[in-house]
Amino acid sequence: MNDVEDSFEVRGSNDVIAKNNGDSAGRDAQVDSVANEVLENTTSIDVATMPVVATREPSTRVRNAPAKLHDYICYTAQVDPFYAHSTQVGTSGTPYSISHYVNCNRFSLNHRKFLSAVTKEREPNCFGEAVKSKNWRSAMQAEIEALERNDTWSVEELPPGKTSIGCKWVYKIKYNSDGTIERYKARLVALGNRQVEGVDYNETFSPVVKMTTVQVVLAVAVAKGWTMHQMDVHNAFLHGDLNEEVYMRLPPGFASSHPAKVCRLKKSLYGLRQAPRMWFSKLTAALEGYGFSQSQAYYSLFVYSQGDVFLTVLVYVDDLVVAGNNNEAINQFKTYLCATFHMKDLGQLKYFLGIEIARGPLGLFFSQRKYTLDIIFECGLLGAKPAMTPMEQNHNLAKATGDRMKDPEMYRRLIGRLIYLTITRPELCYAVHILAQFMHDPLQIHYAAVLRVVRYLKKNPGQGIVLQSKNDLQLYGYYDSDWASCPITRRSLTCYFVLLGGSPISWKTKKQPTVSRSLAEAEYRSMASLTCELTWLKSVLHFLGVTHEQPMQLFCDSQAAIHIAANPVFHERTKHIEVDCHFVRDKIHDGNIVTCHVSSYAQLADLFTKALGKYQFDHLTCKLDICDLHAPT
């Protein structure tokens, strides 16, 4: 850890400012002839002229401040017209430009360069944007060539009675560990939502590692001083053979000499419902052939243990995280993977699934700074006043009335993005849980509550969690409940928060499946949920070679729930509770867990049960080991 370049400190401040400017490359690029730029010659698909996408000219209307604000000095946000949905124009008619200033001096110089690099480039959202850039045209050309070299399809006429599914392009920038661009990746994705079960596919299920497992593995790795690397598979899904008869329309921007022809898929493709299962089966066979064992607690986790060598692999579709205690063994394993599949070594773990990872003497810092800034920008709130808490106290959103949203898709998309943000922002769990209940028919007041969450993100866009290097690797759990919190169903909330040593690894806010007749019963059900989570986490740690001899501690602020768990003769209060909840007593009797009382003021899980005031919210957030190393200037 002493020679790690991404050193950071939680305390300290300078005036060093990292300036993240939007990349202006490609703004004035003209759409060239695709016959010269996209694809010279292919074996079965000829080049079609890519259409020039019409763009709406920005408005030049002068926007003046309201008359009531003429005597005030108002803060004005400046927005880059290249990124904005609608250009903001000043009184002179000149578009504004924006620079987002963030203090990154707590990181090393190399990591600051990395953060600047991953923020600089922008990924296109559609084919019309990508076709304007030579880099993305080259990426699409390379993808088509790779697919045809792999004999992924054959161009045929669509048989009578058969239907073809569509396809689309998805664009992603792959980065090296130093922040430089490894490649522009254009991925052709089939529209599997048009497939018919029993005709185009049969079995589809494929396990994908969940983020709790990632945090457990990385917490163990940083505590034991292991090295962590990342690998990416080129065209991963193309390694699986396709058994069903599937037809797909030609990719956007490409055409055959016979317009009526389609692609008959011989091998799996991204987007097909059965593609993940086929790829995972092939990868599992390759890992087990090398000597890895698959975890029964979580199938996407593999471990290799021979003598003093210990390696672990996490699989998330085509992204692999490799950690271990022997660098030579890791390099040998990488060589084996590259010989088996077409893979790319991305170096040390830095940027995984949109999560920025920095390693220093204190441990491993997780944040989604770039992802957060993208959310704030899409909502047009880069210049908004930050909110101190994500949700207003004593809200009554469940019974709110008012106008419905004209475009609920916008609300659903924003909620989906916030759900993914809770990976590194546990304090958002309660707010996102409440707001996600209105996705089917959101009101304007619900959308205003979501925008308040975004304004809270504006306060600390780089906030994240720290997996500490000094760790006893023992499990501690906090649980709480909010009795009959739903005014419609009267069901209670179950909430828990789990620490591995001092590192946060698991948290959840969930509505209980049945109505609880008392607060004690609601707390007892929450205890059972946390016991299940701790039992599973203990099995994962055991698979990673971590022994957990001491009982796992459960902290609760309800004496009644503690007594119910310890006393098997509380018949009047517990006879109606399902039998599966009472396995908590067996775990206590066996010495696997032990219950501990904690005051409500120090109950960490209280943050996941209700909207708190600023003072208590900040107090508990600090206790969760949440910090912001990107302090805004």
C-alpha positions, 0 to 999 in steps of 0.5 A, a space after each residue: 500500500 505504500 507504493 500505491 499511486 492513488 494515495 488520498 487523505 480524508 482530511 486536508 484542503 488546498 486550492 488545487 482545482 481539477 477542471 472538467 471540461 466537456 470535450 468539444 471534439 466532434 462538434 463541427 465534424 461533418 458527416 462524411 460519405 460512409 462508403 469511404 469512412 465506415 466500411 471499405 469492403 465486407 464479405 456479405 454486407 455492403 455499405 449503405 449511406 448513413 443518413 445525416 441526422 437533422 438537428 434542431 437549431 438552438 433558440 436565440 430568444 433572449 431570456 430575461 429575469 422576472 421583473 420581481 428580481 430586477 433589484 437582486 443579483 441572481 446566480 446564473 448557471 452556464 450550460 455548454 450548448 453541445 451537451 444541453 438539450 436546449 441552449 441557454 442564451 445570455 442577453 448578448 445572444 451568446 451561448 454560455 459555456 460551463 466548467 464544473 470545478 471540483 477540488 481533487 487535491 486529496 488524490 495523487 496526480 496520476 489519479 487526478 489525471 485519470 478522473 479528468 480523462 474519464 470525464 472528458 469524453 462523452 459517449 453518444 446516445 444513438 447512431 445519429 450522434 455516433 456517425 458524425 465522429 470518425 472514431 465511432 465510425 471506425 469502431 462500428 467498422 471494426 465490430 462488423 469485421 469482427 462479427 463476420 470473421 467470427 462467422 456470427 451470421 449468414 445473409 439470407 432471405 427471410 423464410 416464409 412464416 419467419 419474423 426478424 428482430 431488430 438491432 441497434 448500436 450501443 457505444 462505450 469508451 473503455 479506459 486504461 488504468 492510467 485514464 487513457 482511452 483503450 478503445 472506442 467500443 461500438 457494440 451491436 445489440 439485438 433487440 431481444 425484447 422481440 423474441 418469442 419464448 419457445 421459438 427464438 429462445 428457451 433457457 435464459 437465466 445467467 448469474 451476474 455478480 451483485 455489488 454486495 459481493 463485489 464490495 465483500 471481495 474488495 474489502 477482503 482484498 484491500 484488508 489483506 493487501 491483495 492486488 486487483 486487476 480488471 479484464 474485458 472480453 472482446 465480443 464475449 457473447 460471440 463465444 456462445 453457439 446458438 442452437 435456435 433459429 434466429 433472424 435479425 435485420 441488418 445493422 443500422 448504417 449497413 445494407 446488403 445488395 439485396 434489400 430483402 435479405 436478413 442475417 441468420 444468426 449462427 452464434 449468440 449476440 448481445 441482446 439475445 435472451 439466451 446469450 448471457 447463459 451461453 457465454 457464462 457456461 463457456 467461461 465457467 468451463 474455462 475457469 474450472 479447467 484452470 483449477 478454479 472452484 465456483 462458489 455455491 453462495 454466489 455462482 459468479 464468484 470463483 476462487 483458485 487456491 493452490 499452496 500459498 497462491 490464492 486468486 479470486 475472480 468476479 464475473 459481471 457479464 464480460 467484465 472480470 475483476 481478478 484479485 490475489 496475493 501473488 502477482 506472478 500467478 495473476 499474470 499466468 492466469 491472465 495469459 491463460 484467459 487471453 489464449 482462451 478468449 479474445 481479452 484485453 488487460 485493463 490493468 489495475 482496478 480503477 473504473 468498474 461498471 461506472 464506479 471510480 475506485 482509488 486505492 490509498 493508505 486508508 483503503 479503497 474509495 468508491 464513488 460514482 462522481 461522473 455518473 452523478 454529474 451526468 444525472 445532475 446535467 440531464 436534469 438541468 440542475 448544474 446551477 441549482 441550489 443544493 439541498 441539505 437532505 435528499 427528502 423532506 421530513 414528514 412527507 406524505 407522498 403516498 397520499 399526494 394528489 395533483 397533476 399527473 406527469 405527461 411524460 412518465 418515462 422521464 421519471 422512470 428513467 431518473 429513478 432507475 439511475 438513482 437506484 444504481 447510484 445507491 451502490 455507493 450512496 447508501 443514504 439515498 436508499 430510503 428516498 429512492 425506495 419511497 419514490 420508486 413506488 410511484 413509477 407506474 403513475 407519477 404526479 408532478 409532486 413526485 417528480 419535484 421530490 425526485 429533483 430534490 434528491 438530484 439537488 442533494 447530489 449537487 451538494 456532494 457529487 463525488 461522495 462515496 464509501 471507503 473500504 478500510 485497509 485496517 479491518 478485523 473482517 468481522 461482521 456487524 449488522 444494524 437493523 431497524 423498522 418503521 412500523 405501519 409506515 405505508 399509509 395505504 397498505 399499513 405495511 412496515 419497512 425493513 431496513 438493515 446496514 452491514 459492516 465488515 469491520 469498519 467497511 460498509 458492504 450491504 444495505 437495504 430498505 424494503 417493505 415487509 410482505 405482510 402487515 405486522 400487528 405490533 412494533 415488536 413484530 416489525 422489528 423481529 421481522 427485520 432481525 430475521 432479514 438481517 440474520 439471513 443476510 449475515 448468514 449468506 455473507 459469512 458463507 461468502 467470507 468462508 469461501 474467500 478463506 476468512 474465518 469468522 469465529 466470533 458471533 456476528 453482532 446485531 444492533 437493535 434499538 428495540 428491547 422487545 425484539 431482543 426478548 422475543 428472539 431470546 425467549 421461546 415462550 412469548 406465545 401471545 405475541 409471536 404465535 401468529 408469526 411465520 415459523 421461518 422468522 424463528 430461525 433467529 432463535 436457532 442462530 442465537 442458540 448456536 452462537 452464530 449471532 448475538 443481539 446487542 441493544 443500541 440507543 435510537 440516536 446511535 442506530 445507523 439503520 435509522 437513516 434507512 427508515 425515514 426522512 431525517 432532519 439535517 443534524 441527525 442525517 449528517 450525524 448518521 451519514 458520518 457514522 456510515 463511513 461515507 465521505 467526499 474526497 471530491 470537495 466542491 469549491 
